[in-house]
């Protein structure tokens, strides 16, 4: 049986998600579906799967990213059995 990770959201990431949900359009619905698929994949294995996972350097040591859209990345850090979601909008510091 595979172990599953628990998600923790930073205030910034939670505010980004809340903003998307408050102003939802069809594009945002697709965005949320893609995000849900990425989170599901990350919960099984945070280092492999969809969204082209890659380790980050420089401003985000010990963090990983996955592609949500051409513009947006989910940035996260893995600690023991937790995945900390740092950001879901923008491409690093955009």
C-alpha positions as CSV (number, residue, x, y, z in Angstrom):
1,X,0.0,0.0,0.0
2,X,1.4,3.4,-1.0
3,X,1.6,6.1,1.7
4,X,-0.2,9.3,1.0
5,X,1.0,12.8,1.8
6,X,-1.0,15.5,3.6
7,X,-1.3,18.9,2.0
8,X,-0.6,22.1,3.8
9,X,-1.2,25.5,2.2
10,X,0.7,28.7,2.8
11,X,-1.4,31.8,3.3
12,X,-0.3,33.1,-0.1
13,X,-1.3,29.9,-1.9
14,X,-4.6,29.7,-0.1
15,X,-5.4,33.3,-1.0
16,X,-4.5,32.6,-4.6
17,X,-6.9,29.6,-4.7
18,X,-9.6,31.6,-2.9
19,X,-9.3,34.4,-5.5
20,X,-9.7,31.9,-8.4
21,X,-12.7,30.3,-6.7
22,X,-14.4,33.7,-6.1
23,X,-14.1,34.9,-9.7
24,X,-14.6,31.6,-11.4
25,X,-15.0,31.4,-15.2
26,X,-14.8,28.4,-17.6
27,X,-11.1,28.9,-17.9
28,X,-10.8,28.8,-14.1
29,X,-12.8,25.6,-13.9
30,X,-10.3,24.0,-16.3
31,X,-7.5,25.4,-14.2
32,X,-9.0,24.0,-11.0
33,X,-9.5,20.6,-12.7
34,X,-5.8,20.6,-13.8
35,X,-4.8,21.6,-10.3
36,X,-6.8,18.8,-8.7
37,X,-5.2,16.3,-11.1
38,X,-1.7,17.6,-10.2
39,X,-2.5,17.4,-6.4
40,X,-3.7,13.8,-6.8
41,X,-0.5,12.8,-8.7
42,X,1.6,14.7,-6.1
43,X,-0.1,12.9,-3.2
44,X,1.0,9.5,-4.7
45,X,4.6,10.6,-5.6
46,X,5.6,14.3,-5.2
47,X,8.7,13.8,-7.4
48,X,7.2,12.0,-10.4
49,X,4.1,12.2,-12.5
50,X,2.2,14.8,-14.5
51,X,3.1,18.4,-14.8
52,X,6.8,17.9,-15.5
53,X,8.0,18.0,-11.8
54,X,11.3,19.6,-11.4
55,X,13.5,20.6,-8.4
56,X,14.0,24.3,-8.1
57,X,17.1,26.3,-7.2
58,X,18.1,29.8,-6.2
59,X,15.1,31.5,-4.5
60,X,13.3,28.2,-3.7
61,X,15.9,25.7,-2.4
62,X,14.4,22.3,-1.5
63,X,11.3,23.1,-3.5
64,X,9.7,21.6,-6.6
65,X,7.4,22.9,-9.3
66,X,4.9,21.4,-11.6
67,X,3.3,23.1,-14.7
68,X,-0.4,24.0,-14.3
69,X,-0.5,26.2,-17.4
70,X,2.0,27.7,-19.7
71,X,2.1,30.7,-17.3
72,X,1.5,29.2,-13.9
73,X,3.3,26.7,-11.8
74,X,2.5,25.0,-8.5
75,X,5.5,25.5,-6.2
76,X,5.8,23.1,-3.3
77,X,8.1,21.7,-0.7
78,X,8.0,18.1,0.8
79,X,8.6,17.6,4.5
80,X,8.2,14.1,5.8
81,X,4.6,13.2,5.1
82,X,3.5,16.8,4.2
83,X,3.5,18.7,0.9
84,X,3.5,22.4,1.6
85,X,1.9,24.3,-1.3
86,X,3.7,27.6,-1.6
87,X,2.2,29.2,-4.7
88,X,-0.2,28.3,-7.6
89,X,-0.1,31.5,-9.6
90,X,2.7,32.8,-11.7
91,X,6.0,31.4,-12.8
92,X,8.3,31.6,-9.8
93,X,8.5,35.3,-9.1
94,X,6.4,36.6,-12.0
